Amino acid sequence: MIEVKCPNCGVVYQIDDSKIPDKGAYATCAKCRTRFFLKRDVNSQEDTTQHDEKQAPMTAWQKYTNEALSDHLKTFAEAYPDRSLHPEVTRLVQIAQDTSRLDLIDKMQLKERIQKIGKMPESYFHNATDVHAGRMWQFTGLQMAQEQDVAEYQIIAQHDRKTCQVCFRLDGKTFSVAQAHDKMIGYLETYEKMKKLLAAGGVSAEEIADEIASAFPFPKVEDIDNKSPDEIRNMVLLPPFYDDCRCQVRFAW
């Protein structure tokens, strides 16, 4: 038996780890309905009687947490030694690791998200702006959420003197994963189409900028104020909301 603690409400469960597949499995808390990942304790059959009582062995959950929250960028370098990760993605990963308000399950998925973004075509990274790299990063999260039937995501903003009024107003707001995923697909299609037109000499750089901006515009304070919660939700907003935006996304498991 292993002890597993819900990352959301803290309820502790005793689980027979022999029933957990070697590759791990998702579990749902009976109290708060939070969905989180379990990994089998491969050392559960070892004799632990020699451990000092003051230094009890880590549970499978603790081991998985420690592993998942460390060396995400090293994981990418080892998996893709010939590729470089956009500096903006590196910055966003660090922000996510340092943001206490994000659920543990979101932080644990950073490793998978880095591996997923590493499989994107190299053209996505070639001369990508910080904003575009940030949107690609959020898109990997949306893809994973879609695959796992997650319905909503929540905006999490950093609260300090650097936080803009748009981020303050959107902090805690929830939006539809499916709608944001469709919106992001449209944005990426527009981006690729305009890049091809530019290469063919069919449009100017200014025309490309205008087209991309209209496909996924930055929200302004006046766009958010005096709107009902439903009206804001229908805007389907997804960070980054400006250059160097520090907002993150938490998925509603």
Secondary structure, DSSP 4 states (H G I P E B T S, - for coil): -EEEE-TTT--EEEE-GGGS-TT-EEEE-TTT--EEEE---TTTTS--TTS-GGGPPPPHHHHHHHHHTS-HHHHHHHH-TT----HHHHHHHHHHHH-TTS-HHHHHTHHHHHHHHHTS-HHHHTT--HHHHHHHHHHHHHHHHHHTT--EEEEE---STT--HHHHHHTT-EEEHHHHHHHHHHHHHHHHHHHHHHHTTSS-HHHHHHHHHHHSPPP-HHHHTT--HHHHHTT---S--STT---EEEE--
